[in-house]
Amino acid sequence: MAALAVLASCSVATAHAAETAPFDPATVDIADILACKIDGGHYVGFSMSVSDDDSPGGAKARGWVRLPPPSPIFSAYRLPKPLNVFGQTTSTVAFKGSAMMAVLDLPDATALGAAQGVTNVLAGTGRFMGERLVDDSTRVDPESGFRFKNRSSLKITNHPAFPGKTLIGCEYDGQLQPPA
C-alpha cells in the first residue's frame, strides 16, 4: 500500500511538472539536478528514465557506464566526459534514494562546505556531512485540491563507500497531501 502512495505522489508530481513546463528527460541538465535547480517532479521523471535502457534520457542514451556498486545503498555511473560542478570536475555521479550526487576527488569537504553554505554536523570526527535547504514549498492543484509538498536540499558528505572522495548533490523529497 505504501508503494502505491509513493507511485501516486510521483505521478502527480510528474504530471504537475509537465503542466508547468515541457519535460524531456533527455534534455535535463545534470549540473542543474546536482544544484537543486529543477522541480521535484522533473527529478522523479529524470531518475526513472536513468534506469530505462529504452529511454532517450536513460543512462545508456547518455553514454553513462554503470560502475560496480560501491555499497548496497548507492549506484554509480561513469560519465562520457567530465562535468564541471561547484567549481570542481568529476566523471562520476552516484544515486542514493532520492538524491543524485557528484563524486569529487576531494578528500576534505570543509572548504567546499563553507563555499556552499553547508555546515558540517560531524565536525571533529574526520568526516563531513551536512545539508542546506534549497526549497521547501507547497503547490496546490486548483482542480483537485491535492497539495504537493516539495523539499530539496543540497547535501555534502564524505561517505565511507567512496573513500577519499566528497559527494555533493541534491536530495529531492516530495509528499502528496490530500485536500485540506
N, C-alpha and C positions, 0 to 999 in steps of 0.2 A: 504494500500500500504506500509506503514511504517513497518507493521508487517511482510510482505513478505521480505522486505530488511533485517530485523533482522534475520528471519529464514534462508535466503540465507547466511548471514555472519556467522551464527552459523554452517551451513552445510559446508561451505568452511573451516572454522576454524577447525572443527572436522575432515574433510577429510584430511586437511594438517597435522594435528597432527597424524592421522592414518598412513600417509605416512612416517613420520619421526620416529615413534616408535609404537610398538604394544600398543593398548589401550584396557583395560578391566576395566570398572568402578568398578567392584568388588574388584580389587586389588589396587585401588588408596589409598595412604597413607593420612589419614586425616591431620596429622601433616604437611605433605608437602603442602597440599592445603592451610592450615592456614598460612604457612610461605612463600607463593608466590613462591613455588619451582616447580610448574607444568606449563605446557604450557596452554595458554588461551583456545585453542581448546579442550584440555583434560578436563579442568574445565567445559566447556559447556556440554560435554558428561556426565561427572560425575553428574552435577547438574540436568540434565534432567533425569538421572536414579534414583535419590533420590526419586522422587515422583511417580515412576512407581513401583507398587506393584509386578509386574512380573519380574522386572529386578534383575539380580544377584548382582548388585551394589546398589540396592534401599535400602531405609530406613528399610523396613520390613526384607529384607535378612540380613542386618547388625545388626538386633536386636534393632534398634532405636525405641523409643516410641515418637510419636508426642505429644507435650505439648500444652495446650491451648494457642492460640496466645497472646503474651504479648502486642501486638499492631497491628493495621491493616497493618503495613509495615514489620513486622517480622514474620517468622515461626521459631519454635524452637523444638529441639529433645533432649531427654534424651538418653545418650549412655549406652550400656550394661555394660561397665566397664570404670573406669576413664582413661582419656587421659592426658599425660604429654606434655605440650607445653609451650614454652617460660619460662621455669623454674617454671611453675605453674601446678596445676592439676585441671581438670574440668570433669564434667559428662554431660555437656550441650553444644550444638552448636546451633547457630542461623544463619538464612539466611535472607538477605535483599538485594533485587535487584540482582546484580551480585557479591555479597560478601558472604563469609562464615566466621563466627566468633566464637571463643571460648568464652564462658561466664564464667568469672572467679569470684571467691569470693574475690574480691579486690575492696574496696570502693574508694581508691585513686590510680589513674593510673600514678602518677608522676614518681615514681621510675621505673616502667615498661617502660614508655615512654623514659626515659633517657637511660635505658639499650638497647632499640631497636633503638635509634637514631631518635625518633619521638618527634617533638616539639608540645607543647600544644598551639593551636591557640586561646583557650579560657582562657588563664592564668588569674587568679584573679577572675574568675566567680564561682569557686567551681565545675566546670565541666572540663572534659578533652576531647579534640577532636583534632586529628592530624593524619597525614599520612606521609609515607616515600616512595618515588618512588622506586620500585624494578626493573622494566623492562619497557622500552619504546623502542620497536623495531618494524621494519617493515620487513616482508618477502614477497618476490615476487615469484609468481608461474611462473616458466620459460615457461610453455606451453601457459597459457592464458594471462600472463602479469598482472593479478589482484594482488593487494597488500593486505596483511592483517596486519594492524597496531595493535600491542598488547601493552597494558598498564596494568601493575599490580602494586598495591600499598598496603603496609602494613598499616592497619588502627587500631587506638586505640581510644576508646570512652567510656565515662560514659553516657549511653543513659537513659533517663527517663523511658523507657519501662522496664528497668532492674535495679530498684533501689538498690543501694549498691553494684553493680557489675561493672566490667570492661569488655568490649568486645574488643577482639583483633583478627585480621584475615586479609584475603586478599580480595581485590576487583579486579576483572578481567574485563577489558574493551577491546573489540575488534571492529575494524571497517574494513569493506571490502571496498577497494578503487579500482575504475576502472583503467585500464591500462593508463599509462601516455601518 
